[in-house]
Amino acid sequence: MIARADVDTALEEVRPLVQADGADLVLEAVDDAGGQVVLKLDLANVSCLECVLPPELLHTMISDAFSRRVPGLAGVVVDDPREEG
């Protein structure tokens, strides 16, 4: 079982990576059965999309932080609207 407190701690660690550019990370779901956390990158208040960390780097940094902080985690899914289409 994934502890919500561990997820919250990891989320607070990674949110500043995008908040400086006006973006935010929102917890969408915690899938205990699959061992996954689903996050959504909120770009509603971003004036410069190119200023936000590139998707690949952002996903790597988020995965690393969550792996360190959340025991039993199988993976992190980041819903990044920049990757659509």
GUBA-8100 format. One record per atom (N, C-alpha, C): atom name; x, y, z; residue number from 1. Coordinates in steps of 0.05 Angstrom, whole numbers, plus 5000, padded with zeros to 4 digits. Layout:
<pts>
+------+------+------+------+-----+
! atom !   px !   py !   pz !   n !
+------+------+------+------+-----+
!   CA !    X !    Y !    Z ! NUM !
...
+------+------+------+------+-----+
</pts>
This chain:
<pts>
+------+------+------+------+-----+
! atom !   px !   py !   pz !   n !
+------+------+------+------+-----+
!    N ! 5017 ! 4976 ! 5000 !   1 !
!   CA ! 5000 ! 5000 ! 5000 !   1 !
!    C ! 5017 ! 5025 ! 5000 !   1 !
!    N ! 5010 ! 5044 ! 4983 !   2 !
!   CA ! 5025 ! 5069 ! 4981 !   2 !
!    C ! 5015 ! 5088 ! 5002 !   2 !
!    N ! 5033 ! 5099 ! 5019 !   3 !
!   CA ! 5025 ! 5117 ! 5040 !   3 !
!    C ! 5021 ! 5145 ! 5028 !   3 !
!    N ! 4997 ! 5156 ! 5033 !   4 !
!   CA ! 4990 ! 5183 ! 5022 !   4 !
!    C ! 5010 ! 5204 ! 5033 !   4 !
!    N ! 5019 ! 5201 ! 5058 !   5 !
!   CA ! 5038 ! 5220 ! 5069 !   5 !
!    C ! 5064 ! 5221 ! 5053 !   5 !
!    N ! 5073 ! 5197 ! 5045 !   6 !
!   CA ! 5097 ! 5195 ! 5029 !   6 !
!    C ! 5093 ! 5209 ! 5002 !   6 !
!    N ! 5070 ! 5204 ! 4990 !   7 !
!   CA ! 5064 ! 5217 ! 4964 !   7 !
!    C ! 5063 ! 5247 ! 4967 !   7 !
!    N ! 5050 ! 5257 ! 4988 !   8 !
!   CA ! 5049 ! 5286 ! 4993 !   8 !
!    C ! 5077 ! 5298 ! 4997 !   8 !
!    N ! 5094 ! 5284 ! 5011 !   9 !
!   CA ! 5121 ! 5293 ! 5016 !   9 !
!    C ! 5137 ! 5295 ! 4989 !   9 !
!    N ! 5135 ! 5275 ! 4973 !  10 !
!   CA ! 5148 ! 5274 ! 4947 !  10 !
!    C ! 5137 ! 5296 ! 4929 !  10 !
!    N ! 5111 ! 5300 ! 4929 !  11 !
!   CA ! 5099 ! 5320 ! 4912 !  11 !
!    C ! 5108 ! 5348 ! 4920 !  11 !
!    N ! 5110 ! 5353 ! 4946 !  12 !
!   CA ! 5120 ! 5380 ! 4955 !  12 !
!    C ! 5149 ! 5384 ! 4948 !  12 !
!    N ! 5164 ! 5362 ! 4946 !  13 !
!   CA ! 5192 ! 5365 ! 4938 !  13 !
!    C ! 5195 ! 5372 ! 4908 !  13 !
!    N ! 5177 ! 5362 ! 4891 !  14 !
!   CA ! 5180 ! 5367 ! 4862 !  14 !
!    C ! 5164 ! 5391 ! 4852 !  14 !
!    N ! 5144 ! 5399 ! 4866 !  15 !
!   CA ! 5127 ! 5421 ! 4856 !  15 !
!    C ! 5144 ! 5447 ! 4850 !  15 !
!    N ! 5164 ! 5454 ! 4867 !  16 !
!   CA ! 5179 ! 5478 ! 4860 !  16 !
!    C ! 5193 ! 5477 ! 4833 !  16 !
!    N ! 5198 ! 5453 ! 4823 !  17 !
!   CA ! 5211 ! 5451 ! 4797 !  17 !
!    C ! 5195 ! 5465 ! 4775 !  17 !
!    N ! 5169 ! 5466 ! 4778 !  18 !
!   CA ! 5152 ! 5478 ! 4757 !  18 !
!    C ! 5138 ! 5504 ! 4767 !  18 !
!    N ! 5135 ! 5507 ! 4793 !  19 !
!   CA ! 5121 ! 5530 ! 4803 !  19 !
!    C ! 5135 ! 5556 ! 4797 !  19 !
!    N ! 5161 ! 5556 ! 4795 !  20 !
!   CA ! 5177 ! 5580 ! 4789 !  20 !
!    C ! 5169 ! 5592 ! 4762 !  20 !
!    N ! 5159 ! 5574 ! 4744 !  21 !
!   CA ! 5152 ! 5583 ! 4717 !  21 !
!    C ! 5122 ! 5586 ! 4714 !  21 !
!    N ! 5107 ! 5585 ! 4737 !  22 !
!   CA ! 5078 ! 5589 ! 4736 !  22 !
!    C ! 5061 ! 5563 ! 4733 !  22 !
!    N ! 5075 ! 5541 ! 4730 !  23 !
!   CA ! 5061 ! 5515 ! 4727 !  23 !
!    C ! 5056 ! 5503 ! 4755 !  23 !
!    N ! 5043 ! 5480 ! 4755 !  24 !
!   CA ! 5039 ! 5466 ! 4781 !  24 !
!    C ! 5036 ! 5436 ! 4775 !  24 !
!    N ! 5040 ! 5420 ! 4795 !  25 !
!   CA ! 5035 ! 5392 ! 4793 !  25 !
!    C ! 5012 ! 5385 ! 4812 !  25 !
!    N ! 4993 ! 5370 ! 4801 !  26 !
!   CA ! 4969 ! 5363 ! 4816 !  26 !
!    C ! 4967 ! 5333 ! 4818 !  26 !
!    N ! 4962 ! 5323 ! 4842 !  27 !
!   CA ! 4958 ! 5294 ! 4845 !  27 !
!    C ! 4931 ! 5286 ! 4834 !  27 !
!    N ! 4931 ! 5269 ! 4814 !  28 !
!   CA ! 4906 ! 5259 ! 4802 !  28 !
!    C ! 4896 ! 5233 ! 4815 !  28 !
!    N ! 4915 ! 5215 ! 4820 !  29 !
!   CA ! 4907 ! 5189 ! 4831 !  29 !
!    C ! 4930 ! 5175 ! 4844 !  29 !
!    N ! 4923 ! 5157 ! 4863 !  30 !
!   CA ! 4942 ! 5139 ! 4875 !  30 !
!    C ! 4931 ! 5111 ! 4870 !  30 !
!    N ! 4944 ! 5095 ! 4854 !  31 !
!   CA ! 4935 ! 5068 ! 4847 !  31 !
!    C ! 4950 ! 5048 ! 4864 !  31 !
!    N ! 4938 ! 5040 ! 4886 !  32 !
!   CA ! 4950 ! 5021 ! 4904 !  32 !
!    C ! 4955 ! 4994 ! 4890 !  32 !
!    N ! 4935 ! 4985 ! 4875 !  33 !
!   CA ! 4936 ! 4959 ! 4862 !  33 !
!    C ! 4960 ! 4958 ! 4843 !  33 !
!    N ! 4963 ! 4979 ! 4827 !  34 !
!   CA ! 4985 ! 4980 ! 4808 !  34 !
!    C ! 5011 ! 4992 ! 4818 !  34 !
!    N ! 5010 ! 5004 ! 4842 !  35 !
!   CA ! 5033 ! 5016 ! 4853 !  35 !
!    C ! 5042 ! 5042 ! 4839 !  35 !
!    N ! 5022 ! 5056 ! 4827 !  36 !
!   CA ! 5029 ! 5080 ! 4812 !  36 !
!    C ! 5016 ! 5105 ! 4824 !  36 !
!    N ! 5030 ! 5127 ! 4819 !  37 !
!   CA ! 5019 ! 5153 ! 4825 !  37 !
!    C ! 5015 ! 5168 ! 4799 !  37 !
!    N ! 4993 ! 5181 ! 4796 !  38 !
!   CA ! 4987 ! 5196 ! 4771 !  38 !
!    C ! 4986 ! 5226 ! 4778 !  38 !
!    N ! 5003 ! 5241 ! 4764 !  39 !
!   CA ! 5004 ! 5270 ! 4768 !  39 !
!    C ! 4996 ! 5284 ! 4742 !  39 !
!    N ! 4985 ! 5308 ! 4745 !  40 !
!   CA ! 4979 ! 5324 ! 4721 !  40 !
!    C ! 4995 ! 5350 ! 4723 !  40 !
!    N ! 5007 ! 5357 ! 4701 !  41 !
!   CA ! 5022 ! 5383 ! 4699 !  41 !
!    C ! 5002 ! 5404 ! 4691 !  41 !
!    N ! 4997 ! 5423 ! 4708 !  42 !
!   CA ! 4978 ! 5445 ! 4703 !  42 !
!    C ! 4993 ! 5469 ! 4692 !  42 !
!    N ! 4987 ! 5476 ! 4667 !  43 !
!   CA ! 5000 ! 5498 ! 4654 !  43 !
!    C ! 4982 ! 5522 ! 4650 !  43 !
!    N ! 4960 ! 5523 ! 4665 !  44 !
!   CA ! 4940 ! 5545 ! 4662 !  44 !
!    C ! 4952 ! 5573 ! 4666 !  44 !
!    N ! 4971 ! 5576 ! 4684 !  45 !
!   CA ! 4982 ! 5602 ! 4691 !  45 !
!    C ! 5009 ! 5607 ! 4679 !  45 !
!    N ! 5017 ! 5591 ! 4659 !  46 !
!   CA ! 5044 ! 5593 ! 4647 !  46 !
!    C ! 5042 ! 5612 ! 4623 !  46 !
!    N ! 5060 ! 5632 ! 4622 !  47 !
!   CA ! 5061 ! 5650 ! 4600 !  47 !
!    C ! 5082 ! 5642 ! 4579 !  47 !
!    N ! 5101 ! 5625 ! 4588 !  48 !
!   CA ! 5123 ! 5616 ! 4571 !  48 !
!    C ! 5126 ! 5586 ! 4573 !  48 !
!    N ! 5113 ! 5571 ! 4555 !  49 !
!   CA ! 5115 ! 5541 ! 4556 !  49 !
!    C ! 5144 ! 5531 ! 4554 !  49 !
!    N ! 5160 ! 5545 ! 4538 !  50 !
!   CA ! 5188 ! 5536 ! 4535 !  50 !
!    C ! 5204 ! 5540 ! 4560 !  50 !
!    N ! 5194 ! 5556 ! 4579 !  51 !
!   CA ! 5209 ! 5562 ! 4604 !  51 !
!    C ! 5205 ! 5539 ! 4624 !  51 !
!    N ! 5184 ! 5523 ! 4621 !  52 !
!   CA ! 5180 ! 5500 ! 4639 !  52 !
!    C ! 5199 ! 5478 ! 4631 !  52 !
!    N ! 5209 ! 5464 ! 4651 !  53 !
!   CA ! 5227 ! 5442 ! 4645 !  53 !
!    C ! 5217 ! 5424 ! 4623 !  53 !
!    N ! 5234 ! 5415 ! 4605 !  54 !
!   CA ! 5226 ! 5397 ! 4583 !  54 !
!    C ! 5214 ! 5372 ! 4595 !  54 !
!    N ! 5194 ! 5360 ! 4581 !  55 !
!   CA ! 5180 ! 5337 ! 4591 !  55 !
!    C ! 5198 ! 5314 ! 4600 !  55 !
!    N ! 5218 ! 5307 ! 4584 !  56 !
!   CA ! 5235 ! 5284 ! 4591 !  56 !
!    C ! 5250 ! 5290 ! 4617 !  56 !
!    N ! 5262 ! 5313 ! 4620 !  57 !
!   CA ! 5277 ! 5320 ! 4644 !  57 !
!    C ! 5258 ! 5322 ! 4668 !  57 !
!    N ! 5235 ! 5334 ! 4665 !  58 !
!   CA ! 5216 ! 5337 ! 4686 !  58 !
!    C ! 5207 ! 5309 ! 4696 !  58 !
!    N ! 5201 ! 5292 ! 4678 !  59 !
!   CA ! 5191 ! 5265 ! 4685 !  59 !
!    C ! 5213 ! 5249 ! 4700 !  59 !
!    N ! 5238 ! 5252 ! 4691 !  60 !
!   CA ! 5260 ! 5239 ! 4705 !  60 !
!    C ! 5264 ! 5249 ! 4733 !  60 !
!    N ! 5263 ! 5275 ! 4736 !  61 !
!   CA ! 5266 ! 5287 ! 4763 !  61 !
!    C ! 5243 ! 5279 ! 4782 !  61 !
!    N ! 5219 ! 5279 ! 4771 !  62 !
!   CA ! 5196 ! 5271 ! 4787 !  62 !
!    C ! 5198 ! 5241 ! 4795 !  62 !
!    N ! 5205 ! 5224 ! 4776 !  63 !
!   CA ! 5207 ! 5195 ! 4782 !  63 !
!    C ! 5229 ! 5190 ! 4803 !  63 !
!    N ! 5251 ! 5204 ! 4800 !  64 !
!   CA ! 5273 ! 5200 ! 4820 !  64 !
!    C ! 5264 ! 5208 ! 4848 !  64 !
!    N ! 5251 ! 5231 ! 4850 !  65 !
!   CA ! 5242 ! 5241 ! 4876 !  65 !
!    C ! 5222 ! 5222 ! 4889 !  65 !
!    N ! 5203 ! 5213 ! 4872 !  66 !
!   CA ! 5182 ! 5195 ! 4883 !  66 !
!    C ! 5194 ! 5168 ! 4890 !  66 !
!    N ! 5213 ! 5158 ! 4875 !  67 !
!   CA ! 5225 ! 5133 ! 4881 !  67 !
!    C ! 5240 ! 5134 ! 4908 !  67 !
!    N ! 5252 ! 5156 ! 4914 !  68 !
!   CA ! 5266 ! 5160 ! 4939 !  68 !
!    C ! 5247 ! 5162 ! 4963 !  68 !
!    N ! 5224 ! 5174 ! 4959 !  69 !
!   CA ! 5206 ! 5181 ! 4981 !  69 !
!    C ! 5183 ! 5162 ! 4985 !  69 !
!    N ! 5175 ! 5146 ! 4965 !  70 !
!   CA ! 5151 ! 5130 ! 4967 !  70 !
!    C ! 5158 ! 5100 ! 4965 !  70 !
!    N ! 5160 ! 5086 ! 4987 !  71 !
!   CA ! 5166 ! 5058 ! 4987 !  71 !
!    C ! 5144 ! 5042 ! 4972 !  71 !
!    N ! 5152 ! 5022 ! 4957 !  72 !
!   CA ! 5132 ! 5005 ! 4943 !  72 !
!    C ! 5121 ! 5017 ! 4917 !  72 !
!    N ! 5132 ! 5039 ! 4909 !  73 !
!   CA ! 5122 ! 5052 ! 4884 !  73 !
!    C ! 5133 ! 5038 ! 4860 !  73 !
!    N ! 5115 ! 5031 ! 4841 !  74 !
!   CA ! 5123 ! 5018 ! 4816 !  74 !
!    C ! 5129 ! 5039 ! 4795 !  74 !
!    N ! 5116 ! 5062 ! 4796 !  75 !
!   CA ! 5120 ! 5082 ! 4776 !  75 !
!    C ! 5104 ! 5107 ! 4780 !  75 !
!    N ! 5111 ! 5128 ! 4765 !  76 !
!   CA ! 5097 ! 5153 ! 4766 !  76 !
!    C ! 5089 ! 5160 ! 4737 !  76 !
!    N ! 5064 ! 5167 ! 4734 !  77 !
!   CA ! 5053 ! 5176 ! 4708 !  77 !
!    C ! 5049 ! 5206 ! 4710 !  77 !
!    N ! 5060 ! 5220 ! 4690 !  78 !
!   CA ! 5057 ! 5249 ! 4690 !  78 !
!    C ! 5041 ! 5257 ! 4665 !  78 !
!    N ! 5017 ! 5267 ! 4669 !  79 !
!   CA ! 5000 ! 5276 ! 4647 !  79 !
!    C ! 5010 ! 5304 ! 4640 !  79 !
!    N ! 5025 ! 5306 ! 4619 !  80 !
!   CA ! 5037 ! 5331 ! 4610 !  80 !
!    C ! 5024 ! 5340 ! 4584 !  80 !
!    N ! 5008 ! 5361 ! 4585 !  81 !
!   CA ! 4993 ! 5370 ! 4560 !  81 !
!    C ! 5011 ! 5378 ! 4537 !  81 !
!    N ! 5037 ! 5383 ! 4542 !  82 !
!   CA ! 5055 ! 5390 ! 4520 !  82 !
!    C ! 5061 ! 5366 ! 4503 !  82 !
!    N ! 5055 ! 5342 ! 4512 !  83 !
!   CA ! 5061 ! 5318 ! 4497 !  83 !
!    C ! 5037 ! 5308 ! 4481 !  83 !
!    N ! 5014 ! 5322 ! 4483 !  84 !
!   CA ! 4991 ! 5313 ! 4468 !  84 !
!    C ! 4992 ! 5322 ! 4439 !  84 !
!    N ! 4980 ! 5307 ! 4422 !  85 !
!   CA ! 4978 ! 5314 ! 4394 !  85 !
!    C ! 5003 ! 5307 ! 4380 !  85 !
+------+------+------+------+-----+
</pts>
